Amino acid sequence: MNRHKKFYSTLGDKLHDDYYDDDDDYYDEGEEDDYGEEELQYVVRTGDIPAKPVKTSSTAGFTAPQEELLNNEELPLGEEQGWCSEDVDYPLITMLLAEFRKKWESCVTAQELKVEPKLCDIVEAIRDHNYDVDEAVTFTLRRVTVKSLDAGTQKSTNMPSPLQCSANACAPAPTPTLATAVEPKPGGRTLKLGKGGKNTEILPANKSNMVKETITKSASGARNTRNISELKKNAVQEIMPDPNKRDCTFVIAGHVDAGKSTTLGHLLLLLGKVSQSEIEKNEKNARQLNSGSFKYAWVLDQSEEERRRGVTIDAGSCCFETEHRRINILDAPGHKDYVLNMISSATQADAALLVVTAATSEFEVGLANGTKEHLFILKTLSVGRLIVAVNKMDTVDYSKERYDYVVRELKFLLKQIRYKEEAVVGFCPVSGMQGTNILHVNREATPWYEGPSLVQLFDQCPLESRLLDAPLRLSLQDMQGSRLFCKVESGRLLKASKFVFLPSDVQVHVKTILKPTLDEFVSAAFAGDLVVIDTDSSLVGLSPGCVGCSLIDPIQCSTDFEARVQTFATLQSSILPGTTFTMVVHALTVPVKVVALVSKMNRQGTWSTGMVKCIPKVTQAIIVFRSAYKIALEPAEVCRALGRFVLQQDGNTVAGGLVEKMMF
């Protein structure tokens, strides 16, 4: 999104320096049960892990000794080896290599195999399996075994292993091996390890007996295992997000002219994120366009087109902190012409701030149009929590009767849309222009209001659980040069790691990770975080909408997928095979076509078993779609953000759905 460039422009210098130094109810009665939200559990997909090819460069068919393996004289560390002394987990990886080598030798001896993996593959396997050496050994053994079988006649099982070659002078000079020692180097900039790291080290191998070597200075193997276990636990806990101050992304929703940008701009002023002089400058410039009331809105609406028209077009963003939250707010447009931008912002959100106006007649108009549409979008995308700001209370003299009427009508609409009562964090009467009840509650203006202020509601907003232990998934929101604006949908992302974007098949090396909510670089990012990744990899062929994933657990990509769809009352014509829509899912907007109508739900709440001719409005159905090109999706039960979508047709939001499976 273009507005990313505006918000992150203030961070550019810092990044550069680091780089070089139905009117009553739209839904069918059975909707809630069939969407399965109450029972929806996020489970991680399991199954066989695709084997990653291992490059070989030996005429005998063996993996040639690699220069990147550990050397007992001088360690050739570097980012190209996938491991360097500045990595956050460098000391931990160094310790775990000893345990890996010991278990590896035991496995290959028992199975009479003569294979030796590359160091970069070992490090990658350990990281991708959450520092579990047993799982890393199993995966690596499977990978090299598959490669060995694929080599067929090109591999001679009677030849000595690379370790033996090194010992018997098969090679011109001694070659570094997995068993070779290195003592951990200091210099990890962000990971502080305990004293346990001093009790264990990897010693040089004896060439005459490489299998039997000392790998610990501990008095017993049990103590060494205990030290490694504690070190692993400490290292993982060190980089985990602070549970007492979690990141939360809000999207601002509401009808056009409800005062969304004005409220947010005044909030930033009260929090000290913008200066009073900047507001005065905006007011002076706005008066030249007879729009003096836009002085706060222009904090976020910065483009010439937005200021000329007086509406938000692109989604802007800003960050601030409360006592228990780091808040990232996306200021989405409310105008109907730009609803796609609002949907794209909502796909990134953990919660939403709904802004409605209390002004006479404005509330009623907005309720029947933009407010209702935005609430349907939020519900469809499963944005779990909602804060409601009743704005422009100053235009009705802070009338309690008007406020109560607005709240009553909104609660009725939310009930129609099937928003759960507990999903609404609270209602707050505010004035975006005067700043009333934004930072602190004004008891003089609203003596009848006993609830918290708007900022306090942000701080109290509960958050859904996140997929921290699931495979890595990143949605690419935008690009600017070598910088990638992403949201971590699941898993964790480490500095200096490598991953791949699909379906473009672009591999990326993570040079730095910038976290806007902290305004600083971090060594790791976790599910739910919005980040800016800087890379030195080629990005040719990469575009927003691609999904990043680990090399060993890629996301499925296809043109065809089956989904459960709920049509809305805004659907003008029944859905037939061949009907086309614009689908918005995570950061992707793509045209899709209906390939097959599998089933639909009747009025009795049961699924049809015969042929389905069409899908009318306000109906649930199972439909097979085909996109214009391959896209990366996951079932909604696995990852909500990558499996929930909205369908648009002729500028109207006509349906929403859940991906059930990819089809090939």
N, C-alpha and C positions, 0 to 999 in steps of 0.2 A: 504494500500500500504506500502511496506517495507520502502520506502523512508521517510515516515512520521517519522519513528523511528530515522532517521539520523537528520532530521531538528529539531525535538522536544527534542533531547537528551540534549541540553543545557538548556532546561526548566525543566528537570526531577527533579533536586534537589529542585527547587523552589516549584514545585507541591508536592513533597514528604514532604517538611517542612510544607506546609499548611495543608496537609492531617493529619499530626499528631499534630501539634501545630495548338458516336456520337460526333462526334468529335467536332462539333460546339456547341452543346447544349445537355447536359445530360437530361434536363428536357423537358417534353411535353409543348406545347405552353400554355396550360391552367393551368400550375402548380401554378403560383402565385395566381390566383384567388381561386383555389381549396384549397390551403394551408391556405388561408384566413388570411394571416399575417397582412394585413393592417387593417382588421376589427376585428382582434382577441382581445377579451377582457377577462380579467381574472375575473371570477365571483366565489364567494364562494358558494359551494354547500349548499343548504338548505334542510330542511325536518325534519322529526321526529327524535329526538335524542334518541338513544337506552337507555333504562332505566338501571341504574346500580343497582344490587342487594344490599339490605341493610341487614346486618347481624342482627339477633335477638337472644337474649339469655334470654328470659323470658318465664316461663311456661305458662303464660296467653296469650302468642302470641304477646305481645307488645315488642317494642325495649327497652331493659333494660337500665336503667340509666348508662351512660358511665363515666368512671373515667376521660376521656379526656375533658369533658365539663368544662366550666369555674367554678371556685370555688371562693367564695367571701373572703375566708381566705387566701388561698395560691394557686396561679395558677400553676397547674402541666404542665407547658409548656415543649414541646419537639418536635423534628422533627417527631416523630412517630404520633403526633397529627396533623401534617401538618401545624403547626404554632408555631413559637418561636420568642423570642424577638429580635433575630438577623436578622430576615427576613427583606428584603428591604421594604416590605409593611406592617410590623407589626403595626405601629400606625394607618395606614389607615384601616386595617382589624378590629382593635379594635373599631374604630369609627363606621364602617359600621355594626358591629354586632347588635348595638342598633336599627338601622333602619331596619335591617333584622328581628329582633325579633318582632318589632312592627307590621310590615306588615305580618309576619307569623301568629301571633295571630289573626289578622283581617281575614286572609284567612281561617284558620282552624275553627274559630268561625262561619263564614258565611256558610261554607260547612258542619258544624257539624262533623268535623273530630277530632279525638283524637290521634294525632301522634306527635312525637318529633324526629327531625333528630339529627344525631351525629354532634358534632362540626367540626370534620375533613371534613365531607361531606359539611357542610355549607361553610367553608373556601375555599374548592376546588371549589364549585359552584360560589362563588363570584369572585375568581381569573379567572376561565375559562370563565366567562361572562364579563370580562373586568371591574370589579368592579361596574357593573350595578345591584343594589339590586333587582329591579323589576324582571329582567330576572332570577336572581339567585333564588328568591323565587318561581317563576313559575316552573323552572326546578326541584327544590327540592321537591315541592309539587307533581309534576307529578311522580317523582321517588318513593316517599314514598307511594303515592296512588296506583301505580301499584303493589308495594310490598304488600300492605295491601290486595288488591284484590286477588293476587296470594296466599296469606296465607289461604284464604277461611275459612273453618271451624275452623282453628287453631286460628283465631282471634276473640275475643269477643268484640263487640262494646259497651257493657254495662260496661266494666271495666273502672276505672278511668285512666287518662293519667299519664305518669311518673311525671308530675308536681304536680298533685293532690296526687299521692302516696307519694311524698316527703312531701307535706303539711299535710297530714292526718296520717302520721306515718305508712304507709303501709310498708315502708322499715325500717330496723333496725336503720338506721342512716340517717340524712339529706344527700341528694344526690345533687351534682352540677347540675345545669340546664342551659339551654340557657339564661335564664333571669338573671342569677347570674352575679355580677359585677366584673370587674377588671379594675384597672387604668393602662393606658399604661406605660410600663416599658421603661426606656431609654436604649440605647445600639444599636439601628439600625446603622449599620456601614456605609451605603452608601446612605441612603435616608434621605434628610434633609427636614423636614416639617416646614411649616410656623406656625404662631401663632394661626391659626385656630384650630390647634389640641388641644389647651388648653381650648377652649370654650365648649367642649363637652366631657362627659365621661359616662360610664355605671355604674349605681349604683346598690347595692344589692337589690334583690327582697323582697318584704314583703310576708311572707308565707300565710297570711290570704287573701291577694289580690294581686296575682302575675301578673294579667293582667294589673292592674292600678299601674304604678310606674313611677317615674321621670327618664327620660333618657337624660335630658339636663340641663345645667346650664344657658342656653341662656334665654333672656327675652321672646322670643316667639319661636314657632315651625318653623316659616318661617326663622328666623335667623339661627336656627340649621340646617335646610335643606340647606341653603346657605353655611354655613361653611363646611358641608360634601361635597357639590358639588365642592367647591373650593379646598378642601383637595384632593378629587379624581383627579381633574384636575392637581394639583401641583404634586401629586405622579406619575401620568402617564408621565407627561412632564419631571420629574426628571430622569427617567430611559430610556427615548427615545434616540435613537442615534443622535449624533450631525449632523444636516443637512449641516453644513458648512465644515465638514470633514468626508465624508462617506467612508466606507470600499468598496474596489473593488478588485475582484479576476480576474487576467489575466492568460490565458494559452498561452504559447509560441508555435507557430506552424511553420511548414516549413520543407522543404526537408532535409534529412540527410546531414551533413557537410555544412550546410548553415551558421554555426557559432552561433547557438542559445545560447549554454552554455557559449561560450567564451564572447559573448556580455553581457550576464547577469552577469557573474563573474566579468568582468571589471566594470560594473555598480555598483556592490556591493562594489568594491574597492574604486571607486570615491565617493561613499556615506558614506564611513567609516564603512561599515558593516563587512568588512574583513580587516586584516592588510597587510601591504606590506611584512612583514616577512613571512606570510602564503603563499603569492604568490611566494616569492623566494624559499620557501621550496618545493612548488609544481613544480617549474621550475627545481630544482635540481633533484627531483625524476623522473620527466618526461624525462629528458635527458638520464637517464639510460635505458629508453625504446625507445630512439630516437624519443621522442615526446615532445620536448621542447615547442612547440606552444600550448600545452594543459594546460599551467600554470593557465590560467583563468578558463577554462572549468572544471578543477578538483576541483574548489570551490564547485561545485554541484555534479559532477560525482565522488563519493567517493568510490564506491565499486571496488574491485579488478578486477571483470569482466569488468566493464565499462572502467576502465583505461587501461586494457590490450587490449580491442577491440577498444577503442577510440570513443565509441558512448554512448549516453544516453540510458539506458534500463528502469529504473524505473523513475517515475515522481518525481523530486525533488521540493522543495518549499522554498521560502524565502520571507521576508517582509521588506518593507521600507516605509517611509512617504514622501509625497510631501506637497506643501502648502495647497492643498485642498483635498487630498486623503490619505487614508491608503491603501497601495498596497500590495496584496498577489499574488506572481507570482508562477505559476506551470510550471516548466521546463519539458515539455513533450518530449518524444523521437520522432525522425524523421524517424528512420529506419522502413521499412515496416514490419519487423518481430515483432515489438512492437507497432503496431498501436492501439491495444486494450487498451494499457496503455494511449495512447494519447487521445482516445475517452473518457476513464474514467475521465481524467483530464478536458476535454472540457465540460463534463456534470456539472462540478462545477463552470464554468467560467461565469463572467458577460461580459467580453470582451476578445479580443485576440490580441496578438502581433505576426504578421506574419513576419518572418525573411527570406529574400531571398538574394542570393549572386549576386553581380554584376560581379563576375569573368567570364571571357570569357569561353563559353561552359557550365560552371557549372549552370548558370541561366537557359539556355535552357533545359538542362536535368532535372533539378528540377521542372521547370514549367510543364512539361508533366507528371510528376510522383507525388512525395510526395506533392508538393505545391498544385496541383489541388485536390488531394484526401483530404488533410487537409481542404481546403476551402469548399469542399462539406460537410464534417463532421460538420464544424462550422455553415454552413448555415442550415443544417438539424436540428441541436440542437438549432437553433435560438440564437446563440451567437451574440448579437446585434451590438456590436461596434468592429471596426478593426483598428489597427495601423500597418503600414507597415514600416519595417526598411530595407533599401537596404544596405546590409552589404558588407564587403570586398572592399570598395571603394578605399582603398589604393593600391589594386592590379591592378587597372585601372587608377592610377594616378589622382584620383578624377575627372574623366572625366564627364563633364556635358552631353555630347552627349550619353555616355553609361547609365548614370542615367536616362535621358529622355526616352531612349529606353526601359529600364526595367519598368519604370512607365507606359509607353504606353501599353506594353504587359500585364501587370498586370491588368490595367483598362479594357482591352478587355476581359480577363478571368473573372474578377469579374462581368462584364455585362452579360456574358454567364451564369454564375451561378445564376444570378438574385440578386446579392448583390446590395442593394440600394446605390446610390451615397453618400447620407448623412450618411450612416452607416460607411463609411471610414473616420476616424478622421483625418488622414494625412499620408504623405509619408516623410521619413527622411533618407538622406544619412549618413551612419555611418561606422566606422571601429571598430569592436569589439576588434581587437588586439591593435590598437593604441589609442582607446578611443575617437576618433573624433566624435563630435556632440552628444555624449551620455549625458553628464551632461550640457555642454554649447556648443553653436555653435562656431566652429572654422572658423572664417571669412578668415583666411589666406589659409587654405586648401580648403575651399568651398566658395569662394567669390560670386559665382553665386547662392548660396542657401540663401533664405530670410525667411525660415520658422523657427519654434521652434525646440529646441533640443528634444531628445527622452524622457527625463524625463519630459519636459514641455508638451509633448503630453500625457503622462500618466496623468498629473495633469489636463489637459483640457478635458479628455475623459468624455462625458456625460454618465449617467447611467440610465437604465430603472427603471420605478417605481417598487416598491417591495410590496409584499403581507403582509403588517404589520398587518392588521386587519383580516386576514384569519385564519382558524384553524391551530394549530401548526403542522408542518411537518418537520421532521429531516431526512436527508439521512445519514446513517451510512457508513462512508468511510473506517474506519480501527479501529482496537482494539489493545491495548497494556496493558495487565493486567486489572486494574480497570479503565483505561482511554479509553474514546470513542472519536474518531476523527469524527466529524460530520459537516455537513453544514445545517444551518437553512434555509429551502426552503420557508417557510411561517410562519406567526405568530410570537410569542415571547416565549422565554424560560426564566423562572425565577429560581434563585437559591433557593434550598430547595423544589422545586416543584416535582411532580411525573408525569411520562408519561409512555407509553407502546410502545415497539417495536413490529411491526407486519411484517410478519405473525408468528414470533417466540413466540409471546405472553410473552415477558419478560418485567416486570415492572421495572422501573429505578427511583431511588431517586437521585436527583441532589445535590451532596455534594458541588462541586465547578464548576465554569465555567471559563476556561482560554481562553483568546482571544489573539492569536498569533500576530495580527497586533499591539496590545498594549503592548504585553509581560507582561500582568498582569491579575489578576483575576477580574471578573466583576460580578455584581449582576443580570444582564439580558443580553440576546442576542436576536437579531432580524433577520428577514428575510434578507438573503444575507450574514450573518456572518459565517465564519468558526471558529469553537470552539473546545476545548478539554474539555470534561465533565469527571469529576472524580465522582465515585459513590461507595457506600458501598453495593449496591444490588448484588444479585447473577446474573451472566451473562451466566449461563449455557444455551446452545441452541442458543445463539445470534451470528450472523455472519454479516460481511459487506454485504450491499444490503438490509437490513431490514430498515423499515421506522418508525421513532418515531412519535407519535401523542398523543393528549390528551385523557384521559380515557373516556371523554364524547362525543368525536367526532372522532371515529377511522376511519382510512382509509380502503377502501374496498380491500379485498384480494381474489384472485381467480386464477385458472389455465388458464381460458379462457378470452380473451378480443378481442374486435373488433377495428380495426385501419384503418386509411387511409394511404396508402403506396405509395411512389414514387420510382419506380425502376430506377436504373442508367444504363448507357451503359456498365458498368463492369459486369452486370449480364450475366453469361455464358449460362444458360438454362432457359427457361420459367418456371414460378412458377406454380406448380400443387398441388392439395391436397396431403398432405404427405411430401412436400418439407420441409427440415429442415434448420434452420439458427442459428447463434449465435447472440443474441440480447444484446445490451448494452444500459441500461437506468439508469439514475442517477448513483448510485454506484454499480449497479447490472449487472452481466454478466451471462446470462442464455440461455440454448438451448431452442428453440421454434420450433413448427411444425405447418404447415398450415393445418387447419381443414376444412375451407370452403372458397370458392371464391364467395363473395357476389355480387360484381359489378366491372366494370372497365370503364374508360373513353375512348371514341372513339376519332377519329381525329377531330370531329366536336365540341368537348368539352362537350358532354352530356354523362350521365351515362347509361350504358346498363341496360335493363330490363329483359332479358332472362337469360338462364343458361350461366355461364362463365366457359369455359374449361381450360383456362390458362392465365397467365399474362406475357407478354413479357417484354423485357427491355424498358426503357424510357416510362413508362406507369404508370398512377395513378390507384389505385384500392382500393376497400374496402375488407379487408381480416379478417377472424377470425383465431386467433392464439391460440395455447395451449402450455403452458410452462411445463417443466418437473416437477415442483412443484408449490405450491401456491406462488404468488408474490404480492407485494403491489404496485399498480399503481393508477393514477388519470387521468381523461380526461385532455388533453393538454389545453383546454380552462379554466380549473380550476386552474391547476398548471403546468406551462411549464416544469419545471425541472423533474416532475414525470410523464410526459405524452409524451415526445419526445424521440425517440429512433433511433438507427442505427442498421442495419442488416449486418452481415458479413457472408461470405461463402467462404471457401477455402482460407482464408487470405485476401480476397478482400472485400472492402466496396461496397455492391451491392444495398442497398436501405436504405431509411429512412422513418420514419412515425410518425403519431400522434395517440395516444390512444383516441378513441371516447367514449367507454364505457366498463365497466367490465361486464362479463357474468357469470351467476351462474346456 
